């Protein structure tokens, strides 16, 4: 009987066989004993048999399904447990499918989905961290698109933690729900493309919850990945006095172990790859394409195919759709792009003759072209579908996103494109980022429209840039309205600013009203300030009642304030009673958590994990704390996390430079001497200490072993050879260093040739290094060209540097031009860098130059109204 009392029938396997057999026997008996023409009996028999078998099968299937309505009350519902790491699909976790090679089909031992993995140098650190972790760990792999971040992470957890549970939330809300539901020990929390989880208000909440989770649990690994620009944006400290939109994310990442994943394979990795390529044709194919400027992982993931599809599009319309997706992404639209937005942006990027000659259905055909799968199933755009037969939007391939950002970094963004983004973008976080992009380009009216739309859609943190920009533009009434809305929403920073503004204006009645609103929104500090305001205004009874109510809710600060006010009023007995209540009231102790590591413990943990010489690192840090207890270990750790440990080696060499510390440090680094290639950073530190100990021959030998691995080693060796008068030997070393270090080595070689009086060769090398983007070479070449009066060449070169994203070089070159009296050229370069390339730091420099040339009105106009599409100042009537 079912739970509802009704009888339910289900055929057993025996019945499913017995029934047709019985009917067949009956049929045979009938045809053999009854004297009639029974030719029709056989087909009839098997027809009935088929019907009965079908009914039995259907009944059996229905019986095997969960009976939601017929299940007994209280029956347990079977919920699928999350998969283990070894049960998880790497493609579903974000590993790029490999290119399809016909030879792979003929070799059954090859993986049909992923090529054989090549061990990377950074895997040593990653596997060390995950090899039986005793405590919870947070690891973040940072690198550009298609460099193998996700594959490295997958191989690490698959080899080190195969039997651990793997949780893969889809977005920040899903992550919060996962953490709220509880996570068992021996779990991997997979956060590939971590910016998906850390964007917007939910991202801050998710980061805060991960922080609490990591301190309260053990045997849990959180592993994620992101591009370097996201890491920089999240870990960058905000300017003083401005909101901190990524406070929780930054605090989380500060305690992460960052693993940098380089774009290209190292010589050791390439050697391993060539050995594996003998067994895996896909890897062999990838290695044959290295001469085209792509890395192994990029070729394996189909990067060149995607680039060819984009760059070789047969007409401007197909190219325009992809360009539109690239532009939207680089400007800040990270969610899937709607078809309508793609249509508007594509049309806006076409020239007038192209629009006039557009064939019918051009957009639909171009969109289909972009979505057509290539080898391995990859495509320029991929449709996302939350429901069957309904496309939500289109996502740009990561590799094209990265390459497109570089190629179209300074492509102009018309007013029509900004309007399309403001009207057809539905996500509040996207609108906030787009507004910031418009503001960094001096497009203030466009930034206002985007930020207003974001604020209206519930992105409350947008109030701050919106309020600042309105104030900057002289629209104080609108700025105050925004501030009040943010204050009413409960934003503490907005409330503080509103109170400060009202106090400066001595608007007492509005101060009380504002405090009451904040108190009603649950701000205890505002409640106490309101009580003080009421008390000082002679409304003591009202203030007392307010504080007593707060005390009854558990606000001990309100009780202490009440005690003080009662004492001032001479009501000593009542004050003593409040004091006794405070003394006897139980204090709720916080939940015991796993203690957080100190700065030095974090530094030692991360440095030990990142090196092949952990004992040497521990010994050095012990010496450092012993000799320099006030040393900023956090600053050293930040440098290491940002991949700039070599920059700190000079500072460390200085700290260990005096005896007896130098001798102790050299002994601690003794193991490094035998294999400096395993940790070039420690090798450089050892070489610096050897030089300070006047052991040049040993230092030179060490540096020669490191020159191909580390540019700092090449620079140090060149400096050593130059100081010892061996300039020709230095030339040989630097020429050999051009292969692994490119433009930087050319710049150093240009300097040496100039010292040798070979000006023509020096200029050739310097131009080559500048063209490849070496900032130091650009600055040196600008100085030489200005000295020779080649102004037009300087301007052309700096514009090219701007298009290549060399923002700092552009600003420095503009200063050199300005100081040389070429004001208009400097201003023109800065305007282009701002409007076209979003070089926001060039905007204050532009204003400063205008002020110094007595064009203060123009500077004020730019501050109030911004710049136009072509870089000119927005007119008053606009």
ZILINZI-V384405 format. One record per residue. N is the residue number from 1. PSI is psi in whole degrees, -180 to 180 (NA if undefined). D_CENTER is the distance of its C-alpha to the mean C-alpha in Angstrom with 2 decimals. Layout:
BEGIN
((N:PSI:D_CENTER) (N:PSI:D_CENTER))
END
This chain:
BEGIN
((1:139:56.97) (2:175:53.62) (3:-23:52.26) (4:9:53.91) (5:-3:57.30) (6:142:57.40) (7:137:58.46) (8:134:55.88) (9:141:56.97) (10:132:55.07) (11:139:56.65) (12:164:56.63) (13:-35:56.23) (14:-46:59.99) (15:-36:60.90) (16:-26:58.71) (17:-41:60.88) (18:-39:64.21) (19:-53:64.47) (20:-33:64.33) (21:-44:66.62) (22:-44:69.17) (23:-39:69.15) (24:-41:69.62) (25:-43:72.61) (26:-43:74.11) (27:-45:73.77) (28:-41:75.40) (29:-42:78.23) (30:-44:78.86) (31:-21:79.12) (32:-18:81.49) (33:-27:83.88) (34:129:84.16) (35:68:86.48) (36:164:84.52) (37:97:82.41) (38:36:79.00) (39:-25:76.87) (40:-12:74.41) (41:-38:73.89) (42:-51:71.45) (43:-35:68.80) (44:-41:69.25) (45:-48:68.76) (46:-25:65.45) (47:-47:64.24) (48:-40:64.89) (49:-46:63.31) (50:-42:60.08) (51:-45:59.93) (52:-43:60.45) (53:-43:57.91) (54:-44:55.32) (55:-40:56.05) (56:-42:55.74) (57:-46:52.40) (58:-42:50.98) (59:-40:52.36) (60:-40:50.89) (61:-44:47.41) (62:-38:47.69) (63:-33:48.88) (64:-17:45.93) (65:153:43.34) (66:129:42.32) (67:92:44.90) (68:-45:43.02) (69:-24:46.13) (70:-1:48.64) (71:145:46.99) (72:147:48.91) (73:136:47.72) (74:0:45.48) (75:138:44.79) (76:139:41.46) (77:126:38.68) (78:117:37.06) (79:128:33.27) (80:129:31.48) (81:150:29.85) (82:152:26.26) (83:160:26.24) (84:173:26.09) (85:-46:23.72) (86:-18:26.51) (87:-8:27.17) (88:147:23.65) (89:117:23.02) (90:-32:20.41) (91:-41:20.05) (92:-25:19.39) (93:-6:16.66) (94:0:14.80) (95:131:16.69) (96:132:17.76) (97:148:21.54) (98:160:23.53) (99:150:25.84) (100:126:29.27) (101:130:32.14) (102:-36:35.70) (103:-28:36.74) (104:-30:34.32) (105:-31:36.38) (106:-8:39.49) (107:93:38.02) (108:-20:37.69) (109:-12:36.31) (110:144:33.09) (111:136:30.22) (112:-15:30.25) (113:-46:26.51) (114:139:24.80) (115:164:26.25) (116:136:27.43) (117:137:24.69) (118:121:24.90) (119:132:24.23) (120:158:21.68) (121:-37:22.27) (122:-12:19.13) (123:-27:20.43) (124:-47:23.07) (125:-45:20.81) (126:-47:18.91) (127:-34:22.26) (128:-42:23.81) (129:-35:21.38) (130:1:21.99) (131:88:25.69) (132:56:27.31) (133:132:25.11) (134:-28:27.47) (135:171:24.96) (136:148:21.71) (137:146:18.71) (138:119:14.94) (139:133:13.40) (140:119:9.88) (141:126:10.02) (142:124:8.12) (143:170:9.44) (144:180:9.89) (145:143:11.06) (146:36:14.16) (147:-1:14.50) (148:17:15.30) (149:-52:12.40) (150:-39:13.35) (151:-41:17.00) (152:-45:17.03) (153:-43:15.69) (154:-46:18.26) (155:-36:21.05) (156:-49:20.55) (157:-33:20.86) (158:-34:23.54) (159:-34:25.61) (160:-34:25.19) (161:50:24.93) (162:-30:26.53) (163:3:28.46) (164:151:25.82) (165:143:24.78) (166:124:21.40) (167:130:19.76) (168:82:17.12) (169:153:16.43) (170:-30:15.50) (171:-178:13.72) (172:-43:13.70) (173:-43:17.47) (174:-40:18.20) (175:-45:16.39) (176:-42:18.52) (177:-39:21.55) (178:-46:21.02) (179:-37:20.91) (180:-35:23.78) (181:-10:25.82) (182:141:25.64) (183:126:24.30) (184:157:26.93) (185:163:26.90) (186:51:25.99) (187:138:22.93) (188:123:19.58) (189:112:16.82) (190:114:14.54) (191:55:10.93) (192:145:9.81) (193:63:6.70) (194:-22:5.88) (195:-24:4.29) (196:-33:7.90) (197:-20:9.38) (198:3:8.13) (199:145:9.01) (200:-176:12.68) (201:-41:15.58) (202:-30:15.20) (203:-42:11.74) (204:-43:13.59) (205:-40:16.40) (206:-43:14.49) (207:-42:13.08) (208:-40:16.69) (209:-37:18.18) (210:-40:16.28) (211:-47:17.54) (212:-41:21.01) (213:-43:20.90) (214:-33:20.15) (215:-19:22.98) (216:-6:25.40) (217:167:25.15) (218:166:25.68) (219:46:25.20) (220:135:21.81) (221:125:18.77) (222:121:15.22) (223:130:13.14) (224:180:9.54) (225:154:7.25) (226:164:3.98) (227:156:4.90) (228:-35:6.65) (229:-32:6.42) (230:-43:3.25) (231:-45:5.17) (232:-44:8.10) (233:-39:7.83) (234:-34:7.57) (235:-5:10.17) (236:130:12.35) (237:137:15.63) (238:161:17.01) (239:147:20.39) (240:137:23.38) (241:0:24.75) (242:156:21.71) (243:159:19.80) (244:86:16.82) (245:-17:14.41) (246:34:11.86) (247:-50:14.71) (248:-40:14.29) (249:-43:10.58) (250:-44:11.51) (251:-36:14.67) (252:-48:13.14) (253:-25:10.90) (254:-24:14.08) (255:9:15.87) (256:155:13.59) (257:113:14.78) (258:131:12.31) (259:114:13.42) (260:130:12.84) (261:110:13.63) (262:158:15.67) (263:-38:16.22) (264:157:19.91) (265:143:22.19) (266:167:24.18) (267:-39:27.98) (268:-43:28.29) (269:-40:25.78) (270:-37:27.62) (271:-45:30.89) (272:-40:29.77) (273:-40:28.51) (274:-35:31.93) (275:-43:33.71) (276:-30:31.77) (277:-22:32.19) (278:-21:35.89) (279:-12:35.16) (280:108:32.30) (281:-28:32.98) (282:-40:29.42) (283:-38:28.34) (284:-41:31.46) (285:-41:30.55) (286:-39:27.08) (287:-30:28.79) (288:-16:31.28) (289:7:28.62) (290:-29:27.14) (291:-14:29.49) (292:5:27.76) (293:5:24.73) (294:155:22.36) (295:168:21.18) (296:-49:22.59) (297:-33:19.56) (298:-41:19.01) (299:-43:22.70) (300:-36:22.76) (301:6:20.10) (302:17:22.21) (303:-50:20.35) (304:-37:23.72) (305:-42:25.20) (306:-43:22.54) (307:-43:22.97) (308:-41:26.72) (309:-39:26.60) (310:-53:24.78) (311:-29:26.70) (312:23:30.02) (313:138:30.10) (314:-14:33.84) (315:165:33.81) (316:-22:31.86) (317:-43:31.31) (318:-38:29.30) (319:-36:27.26) (320:-36:26.83) (321:-43:25.15) (322:-42:22.42) (323:-38:22.15) (324:-43:21.89) (325:-40:18.91) (326:-46:17.20) (327:-42:18.21) (328:-42:17.05) (329:-45:13.49) (330:-23:13.44) (331:-13:15.02) (332:2:12.56) (333:99:14.01) (334:-20:11.38) (335:168:14.00) (336:142:16.82) (337:128:19.14) (338:156:22.70) (339:-37:25.59) (340:-41:27.14) (341:-43:24.20) (342:-40:24.04) (343:-48:27.81) (344:-44:27.87) (345:-39:25.22) (346:-46:26.94) (347:-39:30.30) (348:-27:29.18) (349:-10:28.04) (350:151:31.45) (351:166:34.38) (352:-45:37.46) (353:-36:39.55) (354:-39:36.85) (355:-44:36.67) (356:-35:40.45) (357:12:40.76) (358:127:38.08) (359:158:39.72) (360:139:39.84) (361:18:36.87) (362:-39:34.77) (363:-45:31.53) (364:-42:32.13) (365:-39:33.05) (366:-38:30.06) (367:-41:27.68) (368:-38:29.53) (369:-45:29.17) (370:-28:25.39) (371:-4:25.30) (372:127:27.87) (373:144:26.78) (374:-164:27.07) (375:135:27.61) (376:4:25.70) (377:6:25.20) (378:158:22.25) (379:162:22.49) (380:-46:21.03) (381:143:20.59) (382:128:20.71) (383:139:22.40) (384:139:21.13) (385:103:24.04) (386:-20:24.13) (387:160:27.91) (388:136:30.48) (389:27:31.51) (390:117:29.03) (391:124:26.00) (392:-40:23.32) (393:-168:21.45) (394:138:20.00) (395:134:16.64) (396:140:16.12) (397:136:15.83) (398:-44:12.56) (399:-41:14.80) (400:-33:16.59) (401:-50:13.57) (402:-50:12.69) (403:-37:16.42) (404:-37:17.27) (405:-41:15.03) (406:-44:16.98) (407:-34:20.27) (408:23:20.24) (409:-40:18.53) (410:24:21.83) (411:135:23.32) (412:146:25.15) (413:110:24.15) (414:165:27.45) (415:-36:28.56) (416:-39:29.05) (417:-42:25.43) (418:-41:24.32) (419:-42:26.97) (420:-41:25.85) (421:-39:22.29) (422:-37:23.82) (423:-39:26.34) (424:10:24.60) (425:124:21.16) (426:-18:21.54) (427:128:18.23) (428:-37:18.29) (429:-41:14.56) (430:-44:14.66) (431:-38:17.79) (432:-45:16.43) (433:-40:13.74) (434:-39:16.56) (435:-42:18.87) (436:-37:16.83) (437:-42:16.77) (438:-42:20.51) (439:-41:21.22) (440:-20:19.67) (441:9:22.06) (442:15:24.97) (443:75:25.42) (444:-44:26.38) (445:-39:28.31) (446:-39:25.51) (447:-41:22.99) (448:-46:25.59) (449:-42:26.03) (450:-43:22.36) (451:-37:21.92) (452:-43:25.25) (453:-38:24.25) (454:-45:21.06) (455:-40:23.24) (456:-27:25.89) (457:9:23.61) (458:4:22.78) (459:87:19.66) (460:-32:21.67) (461:-13:19.36) (462:-14:19.97) (463:-35:23.42) (464:-55:22.55) (465:-32:21.58) (466:-45:24.25) (467:-44:26.82) (468:-43:26.18) (469:-40:26.46) (470:-42:29.58) (471:-42:31.13) (472:-35:30.39) (473:2:32.09) (474:14:35.09) (475:70:34.72) (476:-37:35.34) (477:-44:36.73) (478:-37:33.71) (479:-41:31.46) (480:-37:33.59) (481:-43:33.43) (482:-43:29.62) (483:-40:29.85) (484:-41:32.42) (485:-42:30.43) (486:-39:27.45) (487:-43:30.00) (488:-27:31.67) (489:-7:28.47) (490:7:28.33) (491:117:25.72) (492:-41:27.13) (493:-41:25.95) (494:-38:27.56) (495:-42:30.66) (496:-43:31.06) (497:-40:30.82) (498:-45:33.28) (499:-42:35.72) (500:-40:35.57) (501:-44:36.31) (502:-36:39.19) (503:-40:40.64) (504:-37:40.67) (505:0:42.47) (506:46:44.77) (507:76:44.30) (508:-47:45.54) (509:-39:46.00) (510:-29:42.48) (511:-47:41.19) (512:-43:42.98) (513:-42:41.75) (514:-42:38.12) (515:-39:38.54) (516:-41:40.16) (517:-41:37.30) (518:-41:34.75) (519:-40:37.01) (520:-28:37.36) (521:8:33.56) (522:22:33.64) (523:102:33.10) (524:-33:35.56) (525:-42:35.37) (526:-37:36.48) (527:-41:39.24) (528:-40:40.57) (529:-37:40.42) (530:-41:42.33) (531:-42:44.95) (532:-43:45.46) (533:-45:45.80) (534:-42:48.36) (535:-46:50.24) (536:-22:50.53) (537:9:51.72) (538:3:54.57) (539:64:53.13) (540:-40:53.25) (541:-41:54.07) (542:-41:51.09) (543:-41:48.79) (544:-44:50.31) (545:-39:49.85) (546:-43:46.18) (547:-37:45.59) (548:-41:47.70) (549:-42:45.73) (550:-38:42.46) (551:-42:44.09) (552:-25:45.20) (553:-7:41.61) (554:11:40.77) (555:97:39.69) (556:-29:41.32) (557:-38:40.34) (558:-38:42.35) (559:-42:45.25) (560:-38:45.26) (561:-40:45.31) (562:-42:48.14) (563:-44:50.05) (564:-44:49.90) (565:-39:51.06) (566:-40:53.89) (567:-41:55.03) (568:-27:55.12) (569:2:57.26) (570:12:59.67) (571:70:58.94) (572:-43:58.85) (573:-43:59.74) (574:-36:56.89) (575:-41:54.47) (576:-36:55.68) (577:-42:55.20) (578:-41:51.56) (579:-41:51.21) (580:-40:52.76) (581:-39:50.42) (582:-39:47.42) (583:-35:48.89) (584:-18:49.61) (585:130:46.52) (586:138:44.32) (587:124:40.93) (588:119:38.18) (589:140:36.48) (590:155:32.79) (591:135:31.87) (592:128:31.96) (593:163:28.58) (594:126:27.62) (595:141:27.80) (596:147:24.70) (597:148:24.86) (598:170:25.94) (599:-45:24.15) (600:-36:26.50) (601:-42:26.11) (602:-43:22.31) (603:-47:22.88) (604:-41:25.52) (605:-48:23.66) (606:-38:20.63) (607:-37:22.97) (608:-41:25.35) (609:-26:22.78) (610:-3:21.47) (611:160:25.00) (612:-2:27.99) (613:66:30.21) (614:-36:29.26) (615:-36:32.79) (616:-41:32.77) (617:-47:29.59) (618:-41:31.19) (619:-43:34.37) (620:-45:32.74) (621:-35:30.88) (622:-44:34.19) (623:-41:35.98) (624:-46:33.46) (625:-35:33.75) (626:-42:37.50) (627:-36:38.05) (628:73:35.37) (629:-21:34.64) (630:5:33.07) (631:140:30.44) (632:90:26.90) (633:-31:25.28) (634:-37:22.03) (635:-41:21.72) (636:-41:22.38) (637:-39:19.81) (638:-41:17.10) (639:-43:18.30) (640:-42:18.23) (641:-33:14.67) (642:5:13.69) (643:22:15.94) (644:36:18.76) (645:-36:21.37) (646:-31:23.90) (647:-30:23.93) (648:-13:25.16) (649:-36:27.82) (650:-43:30.18) (651:-43:29.96) (652:-39:30.61) (653:-37:33.44) (654:-40:34.92) (655:-33:34.80) (656:7:36.48) (657:-27:38.68) (658:145:41.87) (659:149:44.24) (660:0:44.43) (661:-36:40.61) (662:-45:40.31) (663:-40:42.63) (664:-40:40.85) (665:-40:37.44) (666:-39:39.00) (667:-38:40.47) (668:-30:37.13) (669:13:35.64) (670:-38:38.65) (671:-27:36.91) (672:-30:34.33) (673:-35:37.27) (674:-27:37.95) (675:64:34.48) (676:-23:32.33) (677:-24:30.36) (678:-19:28.71) (679:87:27.02) (680:-32:27.27) (681:-49:26.03) (682:-34:28.96) (683:-41:31.17) (684:-41:30.60) (685:-44:31.36) (686:-43:34.51) (687:-42:35.55) (688:-43:35.23) (689:-37:37.39) (690:-40:39.89) (691:-41:40.27) (692:-24:40.93) (693:13:43.50) (694:38:45.22) (695:65:44.48) (696:-39:43.44) (697:-44:44.51) (698:-42:42.35) (699:-43:39.33) (700:-43:39.91) (701:-42:40.20) (702:-46:36.92) (703:-37:35.06) (704:-30:36.56) (705:-17:35.02) (706:-9:31.54) (707:-34:31.69) (708:-18:30.19) (709:-26:27.23) (710:127:26.28) (711:-36:26.80) (712:-35:27.78) (713:-40:30.53) (714:-45:31.77) (715:-43:31.89) (716:-41:33.67) (717:-41:36.16) (718:-40:36.88) (719:-41:37.56) (720:-45:39.82) (721:-39:41.78) (722:-45:42.19) (723:-28:43.49) (724:7:45.92) (725:11:47.26) (726:66:46.10) (727:-36:44.49) (728:-38:45.48) (729:-36:43.88) (730:-40:40.75) (731:-44:40.85) (732:-43:41.06) (733:-44:38.09) (734:-35:35.90) (735:-41:37.05) (736:-27:36.05) (737:-11:32.66) (738:-36:31.85) (739:-58:31.04) (740:-22:28.14) (741:-7:27.05) (742:-124:28.00) (743:-37:27.99) (744:-41:27.80) (745:-38:30.86) (746:-40:32.62) (747:-47:32.16) (748:-40:33.75) (749:-36:36.47) (750:-39:37.22) (751:-41:37.85) (752:-44:40.20) (753:-37:42.09) (754:-41:42.62) (755:-28:44.07) (756:2:46.36) (757:13:47.53) (758:72:46.00) (759:-40:44.62) (760:-46:44.44) (761:-37:42.37) (762:-46:40.19) (763:-40:39.51) (764:-46:38.74) (765:-38:36.17) (766:-41:34.65) (767:-41:34.33) (768:-44:32.73) (769:-39:30.14) (770:-40:29.45) (771:-29:29.08) (772:-3:26.44) (773:13:24.41) (774:116:25.53) (775:-46:25.33) (776:-38:28.36) (777:-39:30.34) (778:-46:29.61) (779:-43:30.92) (780:-40:33.93) (781:-38:34.80) (782:-43:34.61) (783:-45:37.06) (784:-42:39.41) (785:-39:39.42) (786:-40:40.04) (787:-32:42.83) (788:0:44.34) (789:19:44.02) (790:68:41.70) (791:-46:39.85) (792:-39:39.09) (793:-38:37.52) (794:-48:35.31) (795:-45:34.12) (796:-41:33.42) (797:-41:31.51) (798:-36:29.34) (799:-40:28.62) (800:-39:27.47) (801:-36:25.23) (802:-45:23.78) (803:-28:23.11) (804:1:21.40) (805:16:18.98) (806:70:21.01) (807:-45:20.76) (808:-39:22.34) (809:-39:25.09) (810:-46:25.94) (811:-42:26.45) (812:-39:28.51) (813:-38:30.55) (814:-39:31.25) (815:-42:32.58) (816:-42:34.77) (817:-45:36.14) (818:-45:36.81) (819:-23:38.62) (820:5:40.61) (821:7:41.88) (822:67:39.89) (823:-48:38.57) (824:-39:38.25) (825:-41:36.33) (826:-44:33.89) (827:-40:33.48) (828:-43:33.09) (829:-41:30.30) (830:-41:28.42) (831:-45:28.97) (832:-41:27.62) (833:-35:24.57) (834:-57:23.81) (835:-43:24.74) (836:-40:23.66) (837:-2:20.62) (838:29:19.24) (839:82:20.10) (840:-33:20.32) (841:-16:21.68) (842:-18:24.58) (843:-50:25.81) (844:-31:27.37) (845:-40:28.81) (846:-45:30.42) (847:-41:31.92) (848:-42:33.25) (849:-39:34.92) (850:-42:36.52) (851:-41:37.86) (852:-17:39.25) (853:23:41.09) (854:34:42.62) (855:54:40.63) (856:-34:39.57) (857:-39:40.23) (858:-39:37.85) (859:-42:35.15) (860:-37:35.84) (861:-40:35.75) (862:-40:32.28) (863:-37:31.10) (864:-38:32.68) (865:-16:32.09) (866:-162:29.48) (867:159:29.72) (868:-176:30.70) (869:-37:29.46) (870:7:31.37) (871:-4:30.53) (872:168:33.78) (873:138:34.18) (874:133:34.27) (875:163:37.93) (876:-33:39.43) (877:-10:40.46) (878:NA:37.04))
END
